[in-house]
Amino acid sequence: MKRSTEKQLIKLTVFVALVLQSLIGYAQETYVQVNGASLHSKSGNNGFNPGLGIEKAVSENWNIAGGWYYNSDYRGSAYAYGRYSYFRQDGWDLGIGIGGITGYNNWTVMPMVFPEFCYEWVCAIALPQLHSSGSSILAVHLRIPL
């Protein structure tokens, strides 16, 4: 995967976050995402996935996020996504994300749609079987408010 594609995706995410923030003016939470671990339905994949990202609330129900991590295929991946929260109560935040990710076979930017479940600072993302790894994935990261 070309580093220029990853850099372009990160730059686009930052640009969109700044533009949306200035247009909407919604002053809510900003988070640092600390990526860390994943469980796979098949063995042989990387389960240690360090990385960092930034997440920004742009409305009551929408967040945008982008960052980088070391993926399950032992390669670097840049990601950007929007997330709609359909349930927020008592520390729970359940949503659906849609976006793109780099670093996987046969894709410059692979589209993705996924459920994300957060309780306080801990979040889990469930991904269906990926062609490159042949495995379904449950990835865990921290979402630390700034």
C-alpha positions as CSV (number, residue, x, y, z in Angstrom):
1,M,0.0,0.0,0.0
2,K,1.4,3.4,-0.9
3,R,2.1,5.8,1.9
4,S,0.8,8.6,-0.2
5,T,-2.7,7.1,-0.2
6,E,-2.6,6.8,3.6
7,K,-1.4,10.4,4.0
8,Q,-4.1,11.6,1.6
9,L,-6.8,9.8,3.6
10,I,-5.5,11.3,6.9
11,K,-5.3,14.8,5.4
12,L,-8.8,14.4,4.0
13,T,-10.2,13.4,7.4
14,V,-8.6,16.3,9.1
15,F,-9.8,18.7,6.5
16,V,-13.4,17.4,6.7
17,A,-13.3,17.6,10.5
18,L,-12.2,21.2,10.4
19,V,-14.7,22.2,7.7
20,L,-17.6,20.5,9.4
21,Q,-16.7,22.0,12.8
22,S,-16.5,25.5,11.4
23,L,-19.8,25.1,9.4
24,I,-21.8,23.4,12.1
25,G,-20.3,25.0,15.2
26,Y,-21.3,22.1,17.3
27,A,-19.0,22.2,20.4
28,Q,-18.9,18.7,21.9
29,E,-16.4,16.1,22.7
30,T,-13.1,15.4,21.0
31,Y,-11.4,12.1,21.7
32,V,-8.1,10.4,21.1
33,Q,-8.5,6.9,19.9
34,V,-5.8,4.5,21.2
35,N,-6.0,1.4,19.0
36,G,-4.7,-1.8,20.5
37,A,-6.1,-5.3,20.1
38,S,-8.2,-7.5,17.9
39,L,-9.7,-11.0,18.1
40,H,-10.0,-13.1,14.9
41,S,-12.2,-16.0,13.9
42,K,-9.1,-17.7,12.3
43,S,-5.6,-18.0,13.6
44,G,-2.5,-16.5,12.0
45,N,-3.6,-12.9,12.1
46,N,-2.0,-10.1,14.1
47,G,-3.9,-9.4,17.3
48,F,-1.7,-6.5,18.5
49,N,-2.8,-3.4,16.7
50,P,-1.2,-0.3,18.1
51,G,-2.1,3.1,16.6
52,L,-3.7,6.5,17.3
53,G,-6.6,8.4,15.9
54,I,-8.8,11.4,16.6
55,E,-12.6,11.4,16.9
56,K,-14.7,14.5,16.9
57,A,-18.5,15.0,17.6
58,V,-20.0,17.1,14.8
59,S,-23.6,16.9,16.0
60,E,-25.7,15.2,18.7
61,N,-25.6,11.9,16.8
62,W,-22.7,12.1,14.4
63,N,-18.9,11.7,15.0
64,I,-16.1,11.7,12.5
65,A,-12.8,9.9,13.1
66,G,-9.5,9.2,11.4
67,G,-6.2,7.7,12.3
68,W,-3.6,5.0,11.7
69,Y,-2.9,1.5,13.2
70,Y,-0.9,-1.6,12.6
71,N,-3.4,-4.0,11.0
72,S,-4.3,-7.7,11.2
73,D,-2.3,-8.3,8.0
74,Y,0.9,-6.9,9.7
75,R,0.7,-3.7,7.6
76,G,0.0,0.0,8.4
77,S,-3.5,1.2,7.8
78,A,-5.0,4.6,7.7
79,Y,-8.8,5.0,8.3
80,A,-11.5,7.6,8.2
81,Y,-15.2,7.2,9.0
82,G,-18.4,8.8,10.1
83,R,-20.4,7.3,12.9
84,Y,-24.1,7.6,13.7
85,S,-25.0,6.9,17.3
86,Y,-28.5,5.5,17.6
87,F,-28.4,4.9,21.4
88,R,-26.6,6.9,24.1
89,Q,-27.5,6.3,27.7
90,D,-25.8,5.6,31.1
91,G,-22.3,5.4,29.5
92,W,-23.4,3.3,26.6
93,D,-22.9,4.6,23.0
94,L,-24.0,2.3,20.2
95,G,-23.6,3.3,16.6
96,I,-23.0,2.4,13.0
97,G,-19.9,3.6,11.2
98,I,-19.2,4.0,7.5
99,G,-15.9,5.0,5.9
100,G,-12.7,3.7,4.3
101,I,-9.5,2.0,5.3
102,T,-6.1,1.4,3.6
103,G,-3.6,-1.4,4.0
104,Y,-5.5,-4.5,2.9
105,N,-5.0,-6.6,-0.2
106,N,-6.5,-5.6,-3.6
107,W,-7.8,-2.2,-2.2
108,T,-6.4,1.2,-2.4
109,V,-9.1,2.3,0.0
110,M,-11.4,-0.5,1.2
111,P,-15.0,0.7,2.1
112,M,-16.3,-0.4,5.4
113,V,-19.6,-0.4,7.3
114,F,-19.6,-1.7,10.9
115,P,-21.3,-1.6,14.3
116,E,-19.4,0.1,17.1
117,F,-20.2,-0.5,20.8
118,C,-18.8,1.8,23.4
119,Y,-19.0,1.8,27.2
120,E,-17.4,4.9,28.7
121,W,-13.8,4.9,27.3
122,V,-13.8,1.3,25.8
123,C,-15.1,0.6,22.3
124,A,-15.4,-2.5,20.2
125,I,-15.8,-2.7,16.4
126,A,-17.2,-5.8,14.7
127,L,-16.0,-6.4,11.1
128,P,-17.3,-9.1,8.8
129,Q,-14.9,-11.6,7.2
130,L,-12.2,-9.7,5.3
131,H,-11.0,-11.2,2.0
132,S,-7.3,-10.6,2.8
133,S,-7.3,-12.3,6.2
134,G,-10.2,-14.7,5.7
135,S,-11.3,-13.8,9.2
136,S,-14.0,-11.9,11.0
137,I,-12.7,-9.4,13.5
138,L,-13.6,-7.9,16.8
139,A,-11.3,-4.9,17.4
140,V,-11.0,-3.0,20.7
141,H,-9.8,0.6,21.2
142,L,-9.9,3.3,23.9
143,R,-11.7,6.5,23.2
144,I,-10.2,9.1,25.6
145,P,-11.9,12.5,25.9
146,L,-9.6,15.5,25.5
